[in-house]
Amino acid sequence: MAPTEPAAALAPHLTPQPPAAAGGPAAALAARAPKRWLPRRVLVTASAAQTAHGQQVLERVRAAGVEDVQVLRADRLPALRGADERATYALAKSTLAVVTSPPSARRLVPIPPSADWRLDLATGCPAHCQYCYLAGSLAGPPVTRVYADLPQVLSAMDAHVGRGAVTTGGARHGEGTTFEASCYTDPLGIEHLTGSLAATISHVGTHEWAGPVGLRFTTKFDDVAPLLDLPHGGRTRVRFSVNSAGPSGGERFEGGTARVRERLGALRRLALAGYPVGLTIAPVIPAPGWQDAYGQLLDDVAAATAGVPDLDLTAEVITHRFSPKSREVLLGWYPATKLEMDPGQRATKRGKYGSVKHVYVKETMADVRGWFDRELAARVPAARLLYFT
């Protein structure tokens, strides 16, 4: 992100880690060390502090160097609001809360078109994406909350195996019953502080299920070393959210994340470790010259996956969209953003419950879809396109 953009002031809270070993294609693609978010303060509710996983998170955050760690006497978080919207945003984005999951988090809900069921290990994200789809979706300030009662969250999965309308049946039935772990968070972006993702991958990879099961998550981070030797059993697909690079590319709106080239290096490392991998090409922004920019992205993907034996690669293509509420929130967070969010330039898409989203007009959508259908097949023939939206 350019230094003049609002989220740049928060970048110092992302602490570089020691670089990976040199040599090989992955090292060539990963130009610098993985980033790790370091919150300014950690709040732990009383109930969370009594769980085994909550205690592990406490150990991790202290070992990471967080000095302001508060174990609360009750289960209610203190007020996280500042003097204005930007101050509230900065305070919340620099805070990690360790809590127990609400009952709703253990009642899994469908999450088409990605997966059969949504599985929440946490809510909130440490990144600073100016198009953030969580804006307006989560109530209150955007603090990152991690669930300390992880065994209880994971126990809800068994009852859903063999059920679902996206991959349990239909054209993607070969994936088994799928669980999406990145609907409301980037689990890799907080993994060094939580350990929740590794525990979930190991659980899915070793548990005896009633039928085929798959775990899925998307990330914009690249610190994958802790995942490489896990007993994943080929049951976890790691997708990397990627965008066009360059001064006018979509990547410039993704503050506090790993660079796209570094994500592709991480994708290669995971693929070589036997993980199914994927691309979440999102949000596609058809700005002038977009075909060349996304063409270069696809060529970079082809280079990153070259020579990987038994490569299992999928792609999901998602165009940029926003709701009236998310636009209002995002403009409060990033008042100087250069991201186009003009409802007058968009078509209106209404959901079955009256929700409104502003999407690109029909002709633009058709153009973008046709281009990706052609160019994915030509440039990255190993990639299987799951959906376009």
C-alpha positions in Angstrom: 0.0 0.0 0.0 1.3 3.5 -0.9 2.5 5.5 2.1 -0.1 8.2 1.4 -3.0 5.8 2.0 -4.8 5.8 5.4 -4.0 2.3 6.5 -0.2 2.8 6.1 0.1 4.2 9.6 -0.9 0.9 11.0 1.7 -1.1 9.1 4.4 -1.0 11.9 2.2 -3.6 13.8 3.2 -6.2 11.1 6.5 -7.6 12.3 8.8 -9.3 9.7 9.9 -12.8 10.7 13.2 -14.6 9.8 13.3 -15.5 6.1 12.8 -19.0 4.7 15.8 -21.0 3.5 17.2 -19.8 0.2 17.0 -21.7 -3.0 14.3 -23.1 -5.3 11.3 -21.6 -7.0 9.5 -20.8 -3.9 12.3 -18.8 -2.5 12.6 -16.9 -5.8 8.9 -16.0 -5.6 8.9 -15.0 -1.9 11.0 -11.9 -2.0 10.9 -11.2 1.7 10.2 -12.8 5.0 6.6 -13.7 6.0 4.7 -11.0 7.9 3.2 -11.5 11.3 0.6 -9.2 12.8 1.4 -8.1 16.3 -1.6 -6.6 18.2 -1.0 -3.8 20.6 -3.2 -5.4 23.2 -4.9 -8.7 23.9 -8.1 -9.0 25.8 -9.0 -12.5 27.3 -12.4 -13.1 28.7 -12.8 -15.0 32.0 -14.4 -18.0 30.4 -11.8 -18.1 27.6 -8.9 -18.0 30.1 -10.3 -21.2 31.7 -10.0 -23.3 28.5 -6.9 -25.2 27.5 -6.8 -23.6 24.1 -7.3 -20.2 25.6 -4.2 -20.8 27.8 -2.3 -21.8 24.7 -3.2 -18.6 23.0 -2.1 -16.6 26.1 1.3 -18.3 25.9 1.6 -17.5 22.2 0.8 -13.8 22.5 3.2 -13.4 25.4 5.9 -15.2 23.5 5.3 -13.0 20.5 6.1 -9.9 22.6 2.6 -8.4 23.3 3.1 -6.4 26.4 -0.5 -5.4 27.0 -2.3 -8.7 27.8 -5.4 -8.3 30.0 -7.3 -11.3 31.5 -10.8 -9.9 32.2 -12.9 -10.7 35.2 -16.0 -11.2 33.1 -17.0 -12.3 29.6 -17.9 -8.8 28.3 -15.3 -6.9 26.3 -14.7 -3.3 27.3 -15.7 -0.5 24.9 -13.6 -0.4 21.8 -14.7 2.9 20.4 -12.5 6.0 19.9 -13.2 9.6 19.3 -14.3 9.1 15.7 -14.7 6.4 13.1 -11.0 6.3 12.2 -9.9 6.2 15.9 -12.3 3.4 16.5 -11.0 1.5 13.5 -7.4 1.9 14.6 -8.1 0.8 18.2 -10.1 -2.3 17.1 -7.6 -3.3 14.4 -4.8 -3.3 16.9 -6.7 -5.5 19.4 -7.0 -9.3 19.6 -9.8 -10.6 21.8 -9.8 -14.2 23.0 -13.4 -15.2 23.7 -15.6 -18.3 23.8 -17.9 -18.9 20.8 -21.5 -17.8 20.8 -24.1 -20.6 20.3 -24.6 -19.3 16.7 -21.0 -20.2 15.8 -21.7 -23.9 16.7 -24.8 -23.9 14.5 -23.2 -24.3 11.1 -24.9 -22.5 8.2 -24.6 -23.1 4.4 -22.1 -20.9 2.6 -22.6 -21.2 -1.2 -20.9 -21.0 -3.7 -17.8 -21.7 -1.7 -18.7 -24.7 0.5 -21.4 -26.7 2.2 -20.9 -25.2 5.7 -19.3 -22.2 7.4 -16.9 -23.1 10.2 -15.8 -20.1 12.3 -12.6 -20.3 14.2 -12.5 -16.6 14.7 -14.1 -13.4 13.4 -12.4 -10.2 12.2 -9.2 -9.8 10.3 -5.9 -8.0 10.9 -5.5 -6.8 7.3 -6.5 -3.4 6.0 -8.2 -4.1 2.6 -10.0 -1.1 1.3 -12.7 -3.3 -0.3 -13.1 -5.5 2.8 -16.3 -7.5 2.5 -16.6 -7.9 6.3 -17.3 -4.1 6.5 -21.0 -3.9 7.5 -21.2 -7.6 8.0 -19.9 -7.8 11.5 -21.5 -5.8 14.3 -19.4 -3.2 16.1 -15.8 -2.2 15.8 -13.6 -4.5 13.7 -11.7 -6.2 16.5 -10.4 -9.7 15.8 -12.0 -12.3 18.0 -10.6 -15.8 18.3 -12.6 -18.7 19.8 -10.9 -20.3 22.8 -13.4 -23.2 23.0 -12.0 -24.7 19.8 -12.9 -28.4 20.6 -16.5 -27.4 21.0 -16.5 -25.5 17.7 -15.0 -28.5 15.8 -17.3 -31.0 17.4 -20.2 -29.4 15.4 -18.7 -30.7 12.2 -19.6 -34.4 12.6 -23.4 -33.9 12.5 -23.1 -32.1 9.1 -21.1 -34.8 7.2 -23.1 -36.1 4.3 -25.3 -33.0 4.3 -25.0 -29.9 2.2 -26.0 -28.5 -1.2 -22.7 -27.3 -2.7 -20.2 -30.2 -2.6 -21.9 -33.1 -0.9 -24.0 -33.4 -4.0 -24.0 -31.7 -7.4 -21.2 -31.0 -9.8 -18.6 -30.8 -7.1 -19.6 -33.9 -5.2 -16.0 -35.3 -5.4 -14.9 -32.8 -2.8 -17.0 -34.4 -0.1 -18.7 -32.4 2.6 -16.8 -29.1 2.7 -16.3 -26.6 5.6 -15.2 -23.1 4.9 -13.0 -21.6 7.7 -12.4 -18.1 6.2 -15.8 -16.5 5.9 -15.2 -14.0 8.7 -11.5 -14.1 9.2 -8.1 -14.8 7.6 -7.1 -17.8 9.8 -3.5 -17.8 8.6 -3.0 -14.1 9.4 -3.5 -14.9 13.1 -2.2 -18.4 13.2 1.1 -17.5 14.9 -1.0 -16.2 17.8 -3.7 -18.8 18.0 -2.6 -22.2 16.7 -6.3 -22.7 15.8 -5.7 -23.4 12.1 -3.0 -26.1 12.7 -5.2 -27.8 15.2 -8.2 -27.7 12.8 -6.2 -29.0 9.8 -4.8 -31.9 12.0 -8.3 -32.7 13.3 -9.8 -32.8 9.8 -6.8 -34.9 8.5 -6.9 -37.5 11.2 -10.4 -37.7 12.5 -12.6 -40.7 11.5 -15.5 -39.1 9.5 -18.7 -40.7 8.4 -17.9 -39.7 4.8 -15.5 -37.7 2.7 -14.7 -34.3 4.3 -12.8 -31.2 3.1 -11.6 -28.1 4.9 -11.2 -24.9 3.0 -9.8 -21.5 3.8 -8.6 -18.4 1.9 -5.7 -16.2 2.9 -3.7 -13.1 1.9 -0.8 -14.1 4.2 2.2 -16.3 3.5 3.6 -17.7 6.8 2.9 -21.3 5.9 5.9 -23.0 7.5 3.9 -24.2 10.5 1.5 -26.0 8.2 3.9 -27.9 6.0 4.4 -31.0 8.2 0.9 -31.3 9.5 -1.1 -34.6 9.0 -3.5 -32.9 6.6 -4.3 -36.1 4.7 -5.0 -34.1 1.6 -8.3 -32.9 3.2 -7.5 -29.2 3.4 -7.5 -27.0 0.4 -5.6 -23.7 1.0 -6.6 -21.0 -1.4 -4.6 -17.8 -1.8 -6.5 -14.6 -2.5 -4.6 -12.9 -5.4 -5.1 -9.8 -7.4 -3.4 -7.8 -10.1 -0.2 -6.0 -9.1 1.4 -2.8 -10.2 0.6 0.9 -9.3 -2.9 0.6 -10.6 -3.6 -3.0 -9.7 -6.0 -4.3 -7.1 -3.1 -5.4 -4.8 -2.6 -1.7 -3.8 -5.8 -1.8 -1.8 -4.7 -4.7 0.3 -2.8 -3.1 3.2 -1.0 -5.1 5.8 -0.9 -8.3 3.8 1.8 -10.4 2.0 2.6 -9.3 -1.5 0.9 -11.4 -4.2 4.3 -12.8 -5.3 4.9 -14.0 -1.8 1.5 -15.6 -1.6 2.3 -17.5 -4.8 5.6 -18.7 -3.2 3.6 -19.9 -0.2 1.1 -21.7 -2.5 4.0 -23.6 -4.2 5.4 -24.7 -0.8 2.0 -26.0 0.3 1.4 -27.8 -3.0 4.8 -29.5 -2.7 3.8 -30.6 0.8 0.8 -32.4 -0.8 -1.9 -29.9 0.0 -4.7 -29.2 -2.6 -4.4 -25.5 -3.3 -6.4 -22.9 -5.0 -6.7 -19.3 -6.3 -9.3 -16.9 -5.1 -8.9 -14.2 -7.8 -10.7 -11.4 -6.0 -12.0 -8.9 -6.2 -11.5 -8.6 -9.9 -11.4 -4.8 -10.7 -11.6 -4.2 -14.5 -9.7 -0.9 -14.5 -8.1 0.3 -17.7 -5.5 -2.3 -18.8 -7.0 -5.0 -16.6 -6.5 -7.8 -19.2 -2.7 -7.3 -19.3 -2.6 -7.0 -15.5 -4.5 -10.2 -14.8 -2.8 -11.9 -17.7 0.5 -11.3 -15.9 -1.0 -12.6 -12.7 -2.0 -15.9 -14.4 1.4 -16.2 -16.0 2.9 -15.8 -12.5 0.6 -18.5 -11.2 1.8 -20.8 -14.0 5.4 -20.2 -13.0 4.7 -20.7 -9.3 3.1 -24.1 -9.9 5.4 -25.4 -12.6 6.8 -28.8 -11.9 4.7 -29.5 -8.9 3.9 -33.2 -9.0 0.2 -34.2 -8.8 -0.9 -30.6 -8.6 -4.5 -30.1 -7.4 -5.3 -26.5 -8.3 -8.7 -24.8 -8.3 -9.8 -21.2 -9.1 -12.6 -19.0 -7.9 -13.2 -15.7 -9.7 -15.1 -13.0 -7.8 -15.7 -9.5 -9.2 -15.7 -6.4 -7.0 -19.1 -5.6 -5.4 -20.3 -3.6 -2.4 -23.5 -2.9 -0.5 -24.8 0.5 0.7 -23.8 -0.4 4.2 -20.3 -1.7 3.4 -19.6 1.4 1.2 -20.6 3.7 4.1 -18.3 1.8 6.5 -15.4 1.6 4.2 -15.5 5.3 3.4 -15.4 5.9 7.1 -12.3 3.7 7.5 -10.6 4.8 4.3 -11.8 8.3 3.5 -9.0 8.9 0.9 -9.4 5.6 -0.9 -9.0 5.6 -4.7 -11.2 2.4 -5.0 -14.2 3.0 -7.2 -17.4 2.6 -5.3 -19.9 4.7 -7.3 -23.4 3.1 -7.3 -24.1 5.2 -10.4 -21.6 3.1 -12.4 -23.0 -0.2 -11.2 -26.0 -2.5 -11.6 -28.1 -3.3 -8.6 -28.4 -7.0 -7.5 -31.1 -7.9 -5.0 -31.0 -10.9 -2.8 -34.0 -13.1 -1.9 -34.3 -11.4 1.5 -34.1 -7.9 0.1 -30.4 -7.3 0.4 -28.8 -5.0 -2.1 -25.4 -5.2 -3.8 -23.8 -3.0 -6.4 -22.1 -5.1 -9.1 -20.6 -4.3 -12.5 -23.1 -3.9 -15.3 -24.1 -7.0 -17.4 -21.8 -6.2 -20.3 -18.7 -5.8 -18.1 -19.5 -9.0 -16.2 -19.8 -10.9 -19.5 -16.5 -9.5 -20.7 -14.7 -10.4 -17.5 -16.1 -13.9 -17.3 -15.4 -14.6 -21.0 -11.8 -13.4 -20.6 -11.1 -15.6 -17.5 -12.8 -18.6 -19.1 -10.4 -18.3 -22.0 -7.2 -17.2 -20.3 -7.3 -19.5 -17.3 -7.6 -22.5 -19.7 -4.8 -21.1 -21.9 -2.4 -19.9 -19.3 -3.0 -22.2 -16.3 -4.6 -25.3 -17.8 -4.1 -27.2 -14.5 -6.6 -24.9 -12.8 -10.2 -26.1 -12.4 -12.6 -23.1 -12.3 -15.2 -23.7 -9.6 -17.3 -20.6 -10.1 -17.5 -17.1 -11.3 -19.5 -14.4 -9.5 
